[in-house]
Each structure stands twice: as structure tokens, then as C-alpha cells.
Amino acid sequence: MKTAKMLLVVVFIVFSSEMYANSRSEVSDLIKNFYRTFNSSSPPSSLKKYFAQSPLFFIGEQPGLSNHPDLIPVMITQLRKTMDLGVYPFSGLYIEKIYVSEDGSATSLVVFQRSKSKERHRKAACNILSLAKLEGGWRIMGWTLIPSSSERICTWG
């Protein structure tokens, strides 16, 4: 009986680890695809597929929250303009951390790197993403964007 219980525990741990690895990989893929689409000249509405229906944007000290269907394209347009992506496109991405929880939520720290910028405050952007696994897969629930001079670190802790 003890052997059967031990075997059941081992199977549970292996299965849980595999599910965690798959979820972590799915979140990582979503972030990479989001980065490529955001950094391209694709229409702002094409980024809606990466977000939940009512996401929270927190840009610097300004929150953006609405259930209006045009919130995402409007925010993407404004962010691209504010960040001068036409002049200084991002040149790379570094995923500092991804944490996936059993409840279907995830958080991530991601640095969008920019090698062409000579301006220190435009060298990189730290992105704090809050995600949830919804009916259509992983979606961004919240996005906090902070200008950074570091191309590899969002946090110092």
C-alpha cells in the first residue's frame, strides 16, 4: 500500500512539473509573439488577441482602464508614439522572470531592449505583465511599463 501511495505521489509531481513547464513555455511564447507584434508596424488592433477584454495598463504614473473595445488599439498607438518606435525600434527582448501559478495566473518581468537609442532613459523598457489563462489561452490582464536604462534587469531585488 505504501508503494502505491509513493507511486501516486511521484506521478502527481511529474505530471504537475510537466504541466508547469508547458504553461511556462506557453507564457513565454505569448510574450515573444506580443513583443514582435508590438515592435512591428502591424495595426494596433492586431494586438487585441494578446489581451483580456478589460486589461489594466499602467504607464509610468498613469493608469488606463476601460471596458471600451478600442482601449487596446488606442493604448498601443499612444505607446508606440510615446516610445518613438518608428525612430528607435526595440532590438531585443530579455525575459527576466516568469512565475506561473496553479490557479491559472502568471506574472513576468520582461525587458524590451533598444540598442540604437543614445538617450539613456530610452535604452530599454521594463514590462511587468500580469497574465491569466482564459478560454482562448494565456492573455495579458495588466501591463505596467517603466522606462529603464538597464537592458537586463527590471528589479534590483
Secondary structure per residue as TSV (DSSP state, phi and psi in degrees):
chain	resnum	aa	ss	phi	psi
A	1	M	-	360.0	-41.0
A	2	K	H	-62.3	-38.5
A	3	T	H	-63.6	-42.1
A	4	A	H	-64.3	-41.2
A	5	K	H	-64.5	-43.2
A	6	M	H	-63.4	-41.3
A	7	L	H	-63.7	-40.3
A	8	L	H	-63.1	-41.6
A	9	V	H	-63.9	-44.1
A	10	V	H	-62.4	-45.1
A	11	V	H	-61.0	-42.6
A	12	F	H	-61.9	-44.7
A	13	I	H	-64.0	-44.8
A	14	V	H	-64.0	-45.3
A	15	F	H	-63.3	-44.1
A	16	S	H	-63.0	-41.9
A	17	S	H	-63.8	-40.5
A	18	E	H	-66.8	-41.8
A	19	M	H	-64.2	-40.0
A	20	Y	H	-63.2	-44.5
A	21	A	H	-62.5	-41.5
A	22	N	H	-64.0	-45.2
A	23	S	H	-64.0	-41.9
A	24	R	H	-62.3	-41.8
A	25	S	H	-64.8	-40.8
A	26	E	H	-62.8	-42.7
A	27	V	H	-64.8	-44.5
A	28	S	H	-59.7	-44.2
A	29	D	H	-62.7	-42.2
A	30	L	H	-60.2	-45.2
A	31	I	H	-62.1	-45.2
A	32	K	H	-63.6	-42.9
A	33	N	H	-67.2	-40.5
A	34	F	H	-60.2	-46.6
A	35	Y	H	-57.3	-48.7
A	36	R	H	-61.4	-42.7
A	37	T	H	-69.5	-43.4
A	38	F	H	-62.4	-40.4
A	39	N	H	-78.0	-11.4
A	40	S	S	-90.8	-178.8
A	41	S	S	-95.6	22.0
A	42	S	-	-65.0	154.3
A	43	P	-	-58.7	140.5
A	44	P	G	-54.4	-32.2
A	45	S	G	-66.1	-20.1
A	46	S	G	-70.7	-12.9
A	47	L	G	-88.2	-6.9
A	48	K	G	-57.3	-32.4
A	49	K	G	-65.7	-15.5
A	50	Y	G	-90.6	-8.6
A	51	F	E	-114.8	154.3
A	52	A	E	-69.1	168.3
A	53	Q	E	-65.1	-32.1
A	54	S	E	-129.2	71.6
A	55	P	E	-78.0	162.9
A	56	L	E	-107.9	123.7
A	57	F	E	-103.9	134.7
A	58	F	E	-131.7	101.7
A	59	I	E	-110.0	109.5
A	60	G	T	61.9	-119.7
A	61	E	T	-102.9	7.0
A	62	Q	E	-107.9	115.0
A	63	P	E	-83.1	149.3
A	64	G	E	-128.1	116.6
A	65	L	E	-144.2	127.3
A	66	S	-	-166.8	154.7
A	67	N	-	-100.7	10.9
A	68	H	-	-66.8	135.8
A	69	P	T	-64.2	-17.5
A	70	D	T	-94.6	2.6
A	71	L	H	-56.3	-48.3
A	72	I	H	-63.6	-52.5
A	73	P	H	-60.0	-37.5
A	74	V	H	-64.4	-44.9
A	75	M	H	-65.6	-42.0
A	76	I	H	-62.5	-44.6
A	77	T	H	-59.4	-46.7
A	78	Q	H	-65.0	-41.7
A	79	L	H	-65.2	-44.4
A	80	R	H	-59.7	-40.8
A	81	K	H	-68.5	-50.2
A	82	T	H	-59.8	-37.5
A	83	M	T	-87.7	0.2
A	84	D	T	55.4	43.7
A	85	L	T	-63.7	-26.1
A	86	G	T	-65.6	-34.5
A	87	V	T	-92.5	-43.4
A	88	Y	S	-121.8	75.4
A	89	P	-	-66.0	155.4
A	90	F	-	-69.3	146.9
A	91	S	-	-113.2	-5.6
A	92	G	E	-172.7	173.0
A	93	L	E	-141.1	138.6
A	94	Y	E	-130.1	116.2
A	95	I	E	-88.2	106.1
A	96	E	E	-73.7	-45.9
A	97	K	E	-149.4	145.8
A	98	I	E	-136.6	126.1
A	99	Y	E	-119.7	123.9
A	100	V	E	-113.9	131.9
A	101	S	-	-106.6	159.4
A	102	E	T	-66.2	-19.6
A	103	D	T	-83.6	4.5
A	104	G	S	89.7	17.5
A	105	S	E	-114.5	160.4
A	106	A	E	-151.8	154.3
A	107	T	E	-132.3	152.0
A	108	S	E	-150.8	147.0
A	109	L	E	-111.7	123.4
A	110	V	E	-135.0	132.3
A	111	V	E	-104.6	122.6
A	112	F	E	-90.1	117.8
A	113	Q	E	-94.3	152.5
A	114	R	-	-142.3	100.2
A	115	S	S	-78.6	-25.0
A	116	K	S	-80.0	-20.0
A	117	S	-	-72.7	133.0
A	118	K	-	-93.6	-13.5
A	119	E	S	-84.2	123.5
A	120	R	G	-55.7	-43.5
A	121	H	G	-75.1	-6.8
A	122	R	G	-110.8	12.2
A	123	K	S	-68.8	-32.1
A	124	A	E	-158.1	167.2
A	125	A	E	-133.6	125.7
A	126	C	E	-87.8	126.7
A	127	N	E	-115.8	123.3
A	128	I	E	-106.6	114.8
A	129	L	E	-112.2	133.7
A	130	S	E	-111.6	124.9
A	131	L	E	-126.1	159.1
A	132	A	E	-141.0	146.6
A	133	K	E	-89.1	107.5
A	134	L	E	-106.1	-172.7
A	135	E	T	-55.3	-38.6
A	136	G	T	-89.1	5.8
A	137	G	E	111.9	-163.5
A	138	W	E	-70.0	136.3
A	139	R	E	-138.7	149.2
A	140	I	E	-78.7	123.3
A	141	M	E	-95.2	-34.7
A	142	G	E	-146.1	141.7
A	143	W	E	-136.0	114.8
A	144	T	E	-107.1	128.7
A	145	L	E	-121.4	126.6
A	146	I	E	-131.4	124.0
A	147	P	E	-60.6	145.7
A	148	S	E	-146.1	153.1
A	149	S	S	-98.2	-9.0
A	150	S	-	-93.7	131.5
A	151	E	S	-93.4	3.0
A	152	R	S	-136.2	-3.5
A	153	I	-	-136.5	128.7
A	154	C	S	-95.9	-32.4
A	155	T	-	-122.5	159.1
A	156	W	-	-109.8	1.6
A	157	G	-	-100.1	360.0
